[in-house]
Amino acid sequence: MGGFDLATREQQIAQLEAQSSDPEFWSNPGEAQSIMQRLALLQSETTKWKTLDEQLGTTAELLELSAAEDDSAMLAELEGEVTQLNKTVDELEISTLLSGQYDTAAAFMTIQPGAGGVDSADFAAMLLRMYMRWGEQHDWKVSLIDDMPAEEAGIKSATIEIRGPYAYGYAKAEAGVHRLVRLSPFDQAHRRHTSFAGVEVMPEVDDAIDISIEPDDLRVDVFRAGGHGGQGVNTTDSAVRLTYKAGTPEQIVVTCQNERSQLQNKETAMKVLKARLLERELQRQREERRKLRGEYREAAWGNQIRSYVLHPYNMVKDHRTNAETSNTQAVLDGDIDLFVEAFLRENIEQDQP
């Protein structure tokens, strides 16, 4: 398990501050922005740990005082303070586990239906809503990059960007196959159906990381946007579709249509494409390490990471960690930290490069 070394963090902050004061610092805007983001994150982390240390000291003194004076009213008030401090400690402890190379990056999440027909398309839309609400609960910036509605209900595919502290570090816990069991609202006989959806999670690629894409390997198509881009978005050919066909058995297709500008859509689509290529390489490395440890399992629909059961009982269970809850509505409303944190605690060390 990782730890928080305050002295090391303060030394890193001093080094980055020295770099940022160099007159030539902004000669490379991409690298400079990356450094400033890293500096802001380190400063924020350091402030949180110092504040926690002060709060723990103050609360401990007040507990001793109230116990000595037998002040039951103050003790009752401090119970709430201790509960909140425990929550803060848990959150900061989780952040110490996120030491992977890309854990601090923004995340792209793509949700697609699997087996299950219209129910799977609807389930994919449910997951999209869940992740958007989860990001908002953490005060992260969540942007819908692309969504393709299905014919009857739900979505064919959707991609969102989550931007905030350790967004990829947390979101990567959600990658995999998800399974839903419920009474289908699309079945006239109202029978129980099982459907699946896949979630792909990718880190945003820093400008300092070189991911080369040859022009001959990339096809760019533009078309009229048909998503939820607002008034005027579907009056011009502003949407962009990138098709990449090198170095993979199948083509990689990325679509972006949330911006009115074709140029902005192309830039965002390129970010997602590079993120997808990077994540595929990271996944290959993870699978190689698991093979060496004898833990490798082929990714398949039967290997779902989590089940959402809405009938004949209510239960959401993560099959990797056995974390579970019967409050299915809260989970579908974005309360998934139970599963994310359990995964990180159990898997973070063995998945590090």
N, C-alpha and C positions, 0 to 999 in steps of 0.2 A: 504494500500500500504506500502511496505517496505521502508527502508531508509538506508543511509550509515553512520554509526557511526564510524568516523575516530579513536577516542580514544579507542573504544572497539576493532577495528581491530588491532590497534598497540599493545594493551595488548595481544590479541590472538597470534600475531606474536612473541612477546617476550616469551610467554609460550611455543610455539612450538619450538622456537630456543633453549630454555633451555632443552626441552626434547631431541632434536636432539644431544645435546652435552653430554648426558649421556653415559658413557662407554658401557653400556649394550643396547644401543638404537637399534643396528642392530641384537640383539639376536632373534628378531622376524621380519624377512625381510619383510613379507607382511604388517604388521602393520606399520613398519618404512617407507616403501615406500608410504603408504597411508598418513602418517603424512607429509612427504616431499612434496607430491603433494598438500596437503592442504596449507602448508606453502608457496609454490611457488605461488599458486593462490591468497592468501591473500596479499603477497608482490606485485604481479602484479596489483591487484585492488587498493591497497593503492597508488602505484606510479601513476596510471592513474588519480585518483582523485586529488592528489596533483598537478600533471602537469596541469590538467584542471583548477584548482583554479588559478594557476600562469598565465595561458594563458588568462583566463577571466579578471584578474586584468590588465594585460598588454594591452589587446585589449580595455578595457574600458578607460584606460588612453590615448591611441592613438586616440580613437574616440573623446574624449573631446578636445584633442589638435588640431586634424584636423578640428573639427567644429569651434573652436575658431579662427583658422587661415584661415577658409574658403578654405581648401585645398581639392578640389573636386577629384583630382587624388588619394590622400591617402584614401579618403572616399570610392571611388570605389574599391580600393584594399582591404579595410577592410570589405567590404560587403561579399567577398568570404570567408574571415577568420571567420566572424560571422556565415555564412552558415555551415561551417565545424564544428564550435564549437557547433552549435545547434544539428548537427548530432551526435557528440560525447556525448553530454548531454543525448540525447535520448537513445543511446546505453547503457550508464552507468546506466540510470534510469531503463531500462529493467532488467539489471543484479541485481538490488536491489530487484526485484520481485521474483527472483529465490532463495528462501530460504528453499525449500523442502529438505528433508533428502538426496535425491539422485540426486538433480539437478546438482551437480558438477561432477557427474560420467560420464564416457564414455557411449555412447549409441549404442545399436544394433537395426538396423531397418530391418524388414523382409517385403518384398513386394510380394504379391501373386495375381494372377488374380481372378476375381469373375465371375459373369454372363456376357455373351457376347461373348463366343467362342474365336476365334483367335484374334478378336479385343481387348478383355480383356487382353489376353497374351501380345499383343503389347503395350497396355496401361500400363501394369505393367512394361515393359521394359522402357517406357517413364518416368515413375515415378522414376525408379532406376537411370536413367541418371540424372534426375532433382535433386535428393537428393545428388548424388555424386558431382555434380557441385556446389550445395549449400554449402556443406561442404568445398569444395576447395576454394570458394569465401571467407569463413571465416578463411582461413588458418588453418583449422583443418586437421588432418590426417584421410583420408578416405581409408578403406581397404575392398576389396570385399572378404568376407569369403566363400560364396558359391553362385553359380548361376546354375540353371537347365534350359537349353534352351527348349522352346516348339517346337513341331514338325514342324509347318509351319512358325511361326514368334513369336518373343517376348520370354517370359520366363514363366516357370511353378512356379518358386519361386526364390528369391534371398535374401541374407542377407549381410548387410554391417555393418562395425564397424566405428563409428565416434568418434574420440578421440580429445578433445580440451576443453577449458574452458566452463563449463556449457553445454556440448554437449547434455546430456539427458534433462536438463532443457528446452532447446530450441526445441529439436527434438520431445519431447512428444506432442507438439502441432499438430503434423502431424498424430497421431494415429487415425485410423478410416477408413471409406469407402469413396473412391474417385470415382467420376462419370465423364465419358467422352462422349461428344456428337460430332459427326463429320461425314463427308462423308467417308464411309469405303473404304480404299484402297484394301480391300480383297473381296469386293463385285463387281462382274462383272457389275452389273447395277449401281454401284456407289451411292447406296442409303445411307440415313442417318442412323447411328447405334448408340445405347447407350450401353456403356459397363462400367463395374465396376472393381475396384481393391481394395484390403484391405492392410492397412499398420499397422504393429505391431511395437511398440517402447518399448524397454526394457533397464533398466539401468544395467551397469556392476556391478556385485556383489563384494563388497569389501571383502578381506580375513577376516576382522574382523566380518563379518556377517555370521552367521551359518545357512547354508541351507543344511540340511542333505539329502543325496540320498542313499537309501539302495541298495547294489549291486544286490539283488534279484529282484529289481524293474526296473533294467536297462539292456537293451540288447545292445551290442556293435557289429556292423558289419563293416567290412572293405571291400573296393572294389577299383577297378581301377578308378582313377580320370578321368573325361571327360570334365572338365571345362577349364578355361583360365589360367592354372597354369604355362604355359611356357614349354619350351623344356624339355622333360624327365618326366614331372609330371604324365603322364598317362602310364608309363612303369612299375609301381609297384602298389601294393595294398596299396596306401597311404591314400586314402579318408576314412573318418570315418562317420558312421551313428549311432546316439544314439537314442534308442527308450525307452521312459520312460512311465510307465503305472500305477503309483500309485497316489492316491489322486485326480484323475480327471476322468470325464466320458469318455474322449477319450484319446488316446495315444498322447504324445508329441514327435515329431520326429525332430531331429536336424542333419543336415549334414554339414560337413566342408571338403573342398578339395582344398583350395587355397595354402596349403603348400606342399612341397615335402615329409616332414617327417610325418609318421603316428602318432608319438607321439605328434608333434606340432598340428596336426589336431584334435587329441583327446582332448588336453588341451583347444583348442579354442572352440570346440564343447561343452565341459563341461561348459565353461564360458557362452555360449549362453543359454544352458539349465537352468543353475542357474538363469540367467537374466530373462528368460521366466517365471520361477516359481515365482520369486520375483514380476514381473510385474503383474502376475495373482492375487497375493495376494493384491497388491496395488490397482488393479482395483476393486477387491471385496470390499475393504474398501471404495473406492470412491463411488461405487454404493450404499453401505449401507448408507453413509452420504446423498446421493441424495434422497434415499427413505425417509429418515427422514425429508428432506426438501420438499418432494413432487415433486421432479424434475426428478425422475428416468424414463428413456425410455429404452426399450429393444434394444440391439444392433441388427440391421437388415439392409439389403441392402437398404430399403427405408429411412434409417436415415443417408444418406451420409453427410459427413462434408463439402465437397467442390465439385463444379461442374466446369468442364473445357469444355466450349462450343466453338467449332471451326466452327460450321455451324448451323444455317444460319447467325450467327453473331459471333464476337469474344468477349468472356467474361469469366473470371475466378471469381467465387464468392464463398466465404466461408459462409455457411449457419448458422454457429454458431454466427458470429460477423457481417455479412453483408458487410465485407470488400470485395472490388471487383476491378478489373482492366480489361481494354480491351486489354492490351499488353500481349496476351497469349504466344507469343514466348519467351518473357523475363522470364515469369514464368516457362515455360518448360525448359528454360536454367538455372534454379536454383534461380531466383530472387523471393523468396517466403517470405522474411522478413516481407512484409506488412501483410501477413496472420498470421505468427507466432507471431509477436508482438501484433497484435490486439487480438489474442486469449489469450496471457499471461496477457495483461492488464485487460481483462474482466473476466478471469476465475481463475487466480492464487490463489487468496485468498480463494475462496470457495472450492478449491480442496486440500488445505493443510490439513494434518492430524490434 
